Amino acid sequence: MSRIGRKPISVPNGVTVTVGKDNVVTVKGSKGELKQALDRDIVVEVKDNQVVLGRPTNQIRHRALHGLYRALLSNLIKGVTDGYERKLELIGVGFKATNAGNVLDLSLGYSHNIIFEVPKELKVGTAQEKGQNPIITLEGIDKQLIGQVAAKLRSLRKPEPYKGKGVRYVGEVVRKKAGKAAGK
């Protein structure tokens, strides 16, 4: 049995979990509402402030979906109670980030600025302190959406392995390579 799948999800106070038709789970909380469509084979039960998922057989497909949907529902519940935050830092000379609402204006060393529109479900903020790298902060309730937008921003200028310049997650460690001079 899946260790993750069989673990019950505790539902905090102020959060309601309902299972609708076509196995669509709706989670409402203080920060908002999220929906997740589940496979028709996965059974969801809500009782005693806990969500329990079950599967019909021990097939590989059912075992995989069991753990997957348990993790997704856990992320939904955490999202509507606490929310998620992802920070990216811009490392490089002249790299800048400013925002006007949900529109980011990025200067990443190209001949032109990059205008990036963040989805309206997310809040974006930029910070630039003297002597520090610019920081982009993404906040929202949907973990998948935050991860996707953060990955897209990172792909605009990935950290290169020689000097480490580029867009990276705060706390990410980039392994640096030795240049030509190190070979002598």
N, C-alpha and C positions, 0 to 999 in steps of 0.2 A: 504494500500500500504506500502511496506517496506520503512522505513525511510532511511536505508542505501542504498538500491537498487536504489531508485529514485534520489538520490543525484548525480549530474554530476561530473565527474572527470576532472579536468583541466589539460591540457597537456602543460608542460612548453616548452619554445623555445629550439630547438635542439633535441627534442624527436619526433619520428614518430611512429604512431600507425596504423597498417594495419590489416584488417580482411581478412583472406584467405579462401580457400575452407574448408569445414568440420568444419567451425566455429572456426578456430585456429587464435588467436590474437597474432601478433608479435609486440613487442615494442623494438625500437632501440634508444639508447641514447649514451651519451659520454662515459659511462663506459662499454657498451656492448649491447648484444641483448638477450632478453628472449621471450619465447613462452608459451602460455597457451591455452589448448584446452577447449572450452566451450561446454556446453550441447546444443543440436541442437534446443531446444525450446527457449533459451535465444537469444534475438535480440540485436546486438551491432551496434550503429551508431556513426561515428566519424564526427563531424562537428564543425566549429568555435573554434578550439583548445579545444574541450571538447568531452569526451566519455560518451555516455548515453546508459544505458542498459534498456531493456524492457522485459516484460514477457507476454505470451499469455493469461493466465487465472489466477484466484485467488486461484488455488489449493495449498494445503500446500507444495507440492513438488516444485512448481514453485516459491512460495514466498521464500522458503529456498534457492533455487539456485540463485535467483535474488540478494539477499544480499551477498551471498558467492562470486559470480563471480565479483561483483562490488568491494569487498574488495581485491580479488586476483589481479584484474587489477590495482587497486590503488597501491598495493604493488610492482607490476612490474614496474610501472612508477617511483615510488620513488627509487626503486633499481637501475635503469639505470641512474638516475640523481645523487643521493647522495650515494647510497650504504648502506649496513647495517654492523653493528659491534656488536659482542657479546663477553663479557669478563667473564672468569671463574677464580676463585681463589682456590688454593689448601691450605687447612687448616689442619695442622698436623705436628708433629715433623718428620723431614727428608723427607717430601714430596717435590719432585722436578719435574721440567718439562724443557726439552730442545728440540729444534727442529733443524733438518737439512733439509731445504727445506720444503716440506709438510709432513714430517715424524716426529711425536711427540714421544719422549722417556719419559715416565712417571714413576716416582718412587712414588708409593702410599702406601707404607707400606706392600706390599706383599713380598714374598720370591724372586720374580723376577720383572724385569722392564717390563712395558707394552709398546709395540711398536704399535702406532696407526697411520695409514695412512689417512691423511685428503684428501678429493677429490681435484682434481687439479683446480676446479673452485674457490676455496677459498684460501685466504692467511692466514697463521697462524704465530703468533709471540709469543714469551715467554719473560717474564721479571722477574727478581729476584733482588730486592733491599734489601740491608742489613736491617734486622729488620722487613721486610715486607713479606707477603705471596707471593709465586710465582703466577703470573698472566698469563693466556693463552688468547690471543686475536684472534678471528676469524673475518675475513673481507671478504665481497663478495657482489654480487648484488642480489642473490637469497635468500629471507628471509626464505623460507621453508627449504632450504638446510642447512643454518646456524643454524636454530633451531633444525633440526634433528641431526646434528653433535654435537652441544652443549649438547643436551640431551643424546646422546650416551657417550660422555666424562664424563658427570655427573654420568651416571649409572655405570661407572667403580668403583666408590667408593662414594656412596651417603652419604650426611651428616648424621651422626648418632645423635640421640636426647640427648645423655648424655653429651658428651664433644663438639659436633659440628664438629668433625673431618670429612674430606672428601672433595669432589669437589663440589663447589657451585657457582652459578652465583654471580657476583659482585652486592652487594646491596640486595641479598636474605637474609631474616631473617629466621633463623631456631629456632623454639621453642624448648627450652631445658626442659627435664624432671628432676625431682628431683630424686636422687639416693636412695639407701636403707637407708642411714644415715638420710635422711630428714624425714622418717616415724616415727622416735623415738621421 
